[in-house]
Amino acid sequence: MTRQFALTLIGLLTAVASLSAQAKEIRILPQQHQQIEGWGVSLCWWASMVGHWDDARIDSLITCLTDPQQQNMNIFRYNIGGGDDPSHTDGHMVKGKGKRAEMEGFKASEKSPYNWDADAGQRKILLKIKEKRPDAIFEAFSNSAPYWMTISGCAGGNNPANTDNLKPEYYEMFCDYLIDVCLHYKERYGITFKTLEPFNESTSDYWGYLGSQEGCHFDAESQIKLLRILYPKLKASGLNTVISASDETNLISAIRVAKAYTQADDIYEKIGQFNTHTYSGTHPQRKELHEIMAEIQKPFWQSETGPSGGSGFESNLLLAQKLFDDMRYMKPAAWLDWQWMEEGNDTWCQIRCNFADQSYQVVKNFYVRMQVTRFMKQGYHIIESSDDCCLTAISPDKKEMVVCLLNASDKDSPVCVNLSAFGAVAKKVSLYRTSQQENCKQLKDITARKQQIDYTMPAQSITTLIITGKNPLI
């Protein structure tokens, strides 16, 4: 061996050792957490617009949304519109969030009959989803009562914005309104809403008169009062629908209201599910809310969220990190996006479109979400993993494990996935990746050696590994 060759060999071995030392170990453990009920999205507001498109386009979009080989979404939130003062049409909401935010209500005044022809667009999308996905789960939710029930006379909110807007004398009629819509959809279309959510971000301070969308403030005490009215009415309706609440905008608000419900003593026996949004929140807050949910033993959803930073593809990956964080620390059974289709951006949507000319294009966020929702299927359990860049699930028969790896940074990141806590895994591991150049693309299989997978996550990418075993892995 020449001196030069020896030096070269030593250099190569040193480099390999250095790379190995830099690889981050991710331990996957058999501890099972929540079972995945599903993934989904609100139909408000995009569906009310897209439901007026031609059927071929609608069918293609619904396939993208629901097909198990595409986004595999199975939970959808139908918005029971309140309807604003007709004199406000094409006014404050259009100037704020666009024509899509002017949701139609079903009752024009206290004495008027129900107009069941209203909201044709959103209804068409709802029914198309039911046709394509018979196992779909639906929730009905309200952003505001009809304008004529409100103190301000505006479905956008009150003045000041941090005060309740539903007139006390209309609490019972508002409950009847929500139940009547649910009954109509059951009797006319065979749609049973699993849950009915009467609030939306209701302790927030931004639901103001002439606001940009429907919104109605309820402080925690008012929520409790309304829930005590809604519960017996819903129970007497004959529907199997249960109440969900309280859909606060962030975790600190959700925790505050959850504690108020506990102090009220009788509220958790009246609601069938607890919902929260995660527009902001910390890991300690996620853990605290999880602990509250574990104590009350109610189904639990992350029912709405959206981007919280960055732009373009970076924003999409940061939102995926929020999904990982919510599922890992807060442990909801379902995780839902707010908007699926949107104009003018590629962060608040997964399909960018022009509502007027019926054109659309799939954006990166679609594939980022698909990396999780396609492979972590309904019925799988989230299992323990040691790093926040990783979300892992296992199939009901324990023979398939799905490992999602996220790298939102601008540098490649080598990892070592340690599977030593499991039974023997197949050597060949399927790999799908979304990056700047790839869209949930299946790449060449990689190899698991001695219960370990060595892999380098490319900069700004999300990767899904499908690991199988001939026998149950746990």
N, C-alpha and C positions, 0 to 999 in steps of 0.2 A: 504494500500500500504506500503510495507516494505521500509525501508531506502535504502537497496541495490537495490531494483527494481526501485525506484524513481531515484537513481543516474544513473542506466543503461539507463533508458528512457531518462533522460536529456542528457546523452552522445550521444545516438542515434540521438536525435533531433538536437543536436549541429552539429553532423557529417553531417546530411542531409542538414542543413542550410549552413554549410561550403561548401559542394559540389555545392549547388545551387548558392551560391555566386561566386563560381569559374567559373561557366558556362558562356561562352561568348555568348552574345546575338547577333544574326544576324537578322537584320530587312530586310524583302523582301518588296519591294515597287512596285506599279503598273506602274511606269514610264517605257515606252517602248523605247528601243534603236534600234540598227540595226536588220534587218531581216536576218536570216541565209540563205545565198545562198547555202552553203554547206561546206563539209570537203573533204580534198583530199591529194594528194601526187604527186610528180614528178615521171615520168617513167624513167628518166635518173638517174642512169645507170643500175639499177637492171633489168629492163625489156628487155634490149638488150641481157642479158645473159639468163634470165629465159624463154624468148620467144623461145628458142631452146630446151626446155625440152619437155617431152612427154605430149600429150594433157590431159591425166587424171590428172596429177599433176597440170598443168596450170589451168584447170577448177576448181579444188579444191581450189587453191589459189585465183582465181578471185572471187569465191563465198565468201571466207573469207573477201575479200577486199570490196565487193560491196553489199552484202546481207543486207537488212534493219535490220535483226535480228543479224547481226554480226557487222562489222565496218561501214556499211552504208555510205561508201565514194562515192562521186558522181562527184568530180572535179579532173581532171588529166592533167598534163603538159607534153606534148610530146616534146622531144628535137630534133630540126632540127640540126643534126650534121654538123659541118663544114668539118671535115675530115682533118687529119694531113698529112704531107709529108710521102709518103710510105716508105721512107728510115728510118723513125723514128719508124716503126712498132716494137712492143715488146721492145721498148726502154724506153724513159723517162716517159711516162705515165704509162706503166706497172710497172716500178720501183716505181712510186709514188702511184697511186690509183688502180693499177691492170688492167688486160686486159679489164675489164668492162668500163674503162675510154676512151678507144680508139673507140670513136663513129665514125661511117661511114658517110661520106658525100655523096651527090648525084651527084657531078660534079667534075671530076678529074682535069680539067684544064679549062681555059677560052673557048677554042674551042671545047672541048669534049661534047658529048651529055649527057643528064641526064641518070643516071643509077638507074632506079626505082626499081631494085631488091635489092638495098642496104638497110641496116637497117632492115632486115627481122625479127629479134627478137623483137625489140621494137614495130614494126608494128603489129606483131601477138598479143601481149598483148593489144595494143590499140583496135584492132578489137574484141578481146574476151571481153574486158570491154564493148564496145558498144553493143555487143550481149546480155550480161548479164544485162546491165544497160542502157536501151534505152534513159533514161533521162540524161545520163552523159554529163557533160560540159567539153570541151577540150580547152586547151590553147597550142599554139605552141610557143616555145621559143628557142633562140639561145645563146650558150655560146661563140662561135667564128665563124667568117667567115671562109670559106675554106682557107687552108694554103697559096694557091697561090694568094690570095687577100691581104695577110698580108705583112707588112714591113719586119718582121723578117723571113718570110718563114716558120713559125711554128705556129700551132693553139694553142699552150700553152701560147703564149704571146710574148711581145716585150722585148728588152734589151736596156734601163732599163725597169723594169716591170711597172713603173708608167707612161708610155707614150703610146699614142694611137698606135694601131697596124694595123688598116685597112687603106690601101693606099687610099688617097683621090680620086684617079681616079677610084676606085672600089666601091664607095658609091652607085652609081646607080645599078651596077650589083649585089651587095650584097642585095639590096632591091628586085630586080627582083628574085634573088635566093630564098629568103624567101617566096615571093608571089607564085612563081612557085610550091614550095612544097605544100603550102596550097591549091592551085588550083588542083594539082594532087590528093590529098587526098579527095577533094570534088568530083571530076569527077570520080575517080576510085572506091572509097570506100564509098562515101556518108557521109564522115566525114566533118562537118563544124566546124572549130575552132572558138570559140567565140572571142578569142583574139589572137593577134600576138605580142610577146614580143621580140624585136630585141637585147636587152641587158641583161647582167647578172652580177650584182655586178661590174659594169664597171668603176666606179671611184676608185675602190680599187687598191692597189699598189702591188698586189701579182700575177698578170698574167705575168709571166716571160718566156723568151725563154727557151725551153726544160723543161717546167713546168710539174706538175703532172696531169693536166687535161686541157681540152679546156677552154680558157679564153681570153678575149679581152678587153683592157682598152679603154674607151671613156670618156673623160672629159665632163663636163656638156655642154660646148659649142659645142662639136662634136656631142653629142646626139641630141641637138637641130637642128643642120645642117642635120643630117640623118633623123630625124623625118619629117622635111620639104620636104625631097625627098620621103620618104616612104608613107606619107599620100595620096598624089594625085595618086600615082601608085596603092595603095591598093583600093582606091575608084573607080578607073577606071577598076579594075579587075573583078567587078561584084560580088565579095564575100561579104557576110554580116559580115565578120570578121572586128574587129576594133583593133586599136593599144593599147597595154598596155605598161606602162613604169613606173619606170625605174629599178626596181628590185635591189636596192642597198642592200649591205650586212647588214647594221645596220641602226638604226634610225637617228643618227646624219647625216649620208650621205644622207639618204632619204629626210630629211628636207632641207638640203643644195640644193639638186637637185630640189626638189619641188619648192623652192623659185626661183631658176634660171629659171624654166619653167614659173613661174608667171612673172618674169621680162622680159622674152622674148615676152610676151603679146599674142602670137598667138599659143602657144603650146597646151594649154588645150582644145582648139577647135579642135585640130587634134587627140588627144588621147581619147579613150573611157573608159579607166580604169587606175587607178594608183596602182602599185604593190610595195610592199617593203618586204624585209626579216627582221627578228628580231633576228639575232645572238647575238646582244647586243642592249641595250636601257634601258632608265630609264622611270619611270612613267611621269615625266615632258615632256620628249621627246614624249612619246605615246600621251599625251594630246595635245601637240603642233601639231603633225602630224594630229591628229583627227580634230583639229580646221582648219587646212589648207584644209583638205578634205571636211569639212562641208561648207567651203567657195566656193570651186570650184565645188562642187556637182557632183562628178564623182564616179562611182562604185570603190570600194576599197578592195583589197585583201592583206592579209598576205600570200605571195605566196611561201615562203620557210623558214624553220628554222630547228634547231636541238638542241641537248643537249648543255648546257653551264656550266656544273659542275656536280660533284658527280660521282658515279659509280653504275652500276647495277640498282636495283630497286629504289634506292634513286635518281639516275639521271633521271629515267623515271618520277618520281613524280615531280621533279624540272622542267622538261619540261612541264608537265601538268600545273604547276604553271605559266609558261610563257604563255601557251595558255589562262589561266584565265586572266592574266594581259593584254595580247593583246586585248582580247575580251572586257574586262571591260573598259580599258582606251583609247585604240586606235580605237576600234569599227569597225574593218573590217567586211565585209559581209561573207568572206571565210577565212579559216585558213588551211594551207597545210604544211605537213611534207616534208622533203627532200628525204630520202631513206626509202623505205618500207622493202626491203630485203637486207641483208648484211652478209658478212662473218666475223668471228673472234670477234664479240662483240654483246652485247645485249642492246646497248644504241642508236646507230645510225640506228636502224631498229625496226621493229615489228615482222618480221619473220627472224630468223637466219638460214643461209643455207650454203650449199657447192655447188657452182655453177657447179663444175665438175661432181659430182656424183648424182646431182639432189635430194639431201636429204635436209630436212628442219624441223624446229620446231618453234612453236609459242612461243614467249617470253613474259615476263610480260608487256612490253611496249604496246603490242597488246591490252591487256585487259584494261590497263590504258586509252588508247585513246578511246577504245570502251565505257567506262563509260560515255563519253561525246557524241561521234559521233552517237552512236546507239539511244540515247534517245532525244538529242536536234536535232530534225529533220529539214530538209530543210523546210523553210517557217515559222518556229518558230521565235519569237522575243526575243532577250536578254532583260531582265528587270533588274531593279536596285536592288542591294543588298549592305549591309553595310560593308562587310568585304572581304578582298582579298582572303580568303580561300574558297569563295563561288562564283559560277557562276550559274545564274538562267535564265531559258527561259520559255516562255509560248506559247501554241499552237495557231494556227490561230483562232480557235473557242473559245479561252479563257477558255476552260474547263479542260485543263491539264497544270500543272506547273511541270517543271523539275528543281530540285535543286541538284547541284553537290557540294560536300563538300570535301576538300582536307586537309590532315594532313601529311605533309612531315617530321614532327619531330619524335623523338624516344620516345615520351610520348603520352599517351592517352589525348584527348582533348574534354571535355564536352561542348556542345553548346546548345543554346536555339534558335530555328528558329521561329521568330515572324511573323505570317501571319495576324495580326490584320487589315492590310490595305486592305484585300481582302474579297470577299463574303465567305459564308459558304463553308468549305472544308469537304470532306469525312473523317470520323474518321480513316479509314484504309489507311495507306500510304505504298506503295510498296517500297522495299529497295533492291538495288544491290550493291555489294561491291567487290573491288579488294584490297587485302592485301598480306602479305607474304604467307598466307595460302589459299587465295581465288582468283578466276579468274572470275570477273564480275558475281559473284554468287548471285542468288536471295535468300534472306534470309527471315525469318518470317516477316510479316508485322508489322510495328510499329503504334502507335496510336497518332493521333493529338487530343489534348485536349484544348478546348477554344482558338482555332486559334493559337496553339503553339505546336511545336514538340521539345521534349527534347531527345537528342541523344548524345552519346559519340563516337567521332571519334577515332577508334583504332590508335595506333602509326603506321606511315607509311601506310596510306590507302587512298583510294579515294572511296567515297560513292555517289550513285545517289538515290535521293528520287523522287518518282512519286506521285504527289498530284493532286487529281481530285475534281471536284465540279459538282453537278447536273445542276447547272446554271453557266453561265459565271462567272469566278472569278473576272474579272474586267469589 
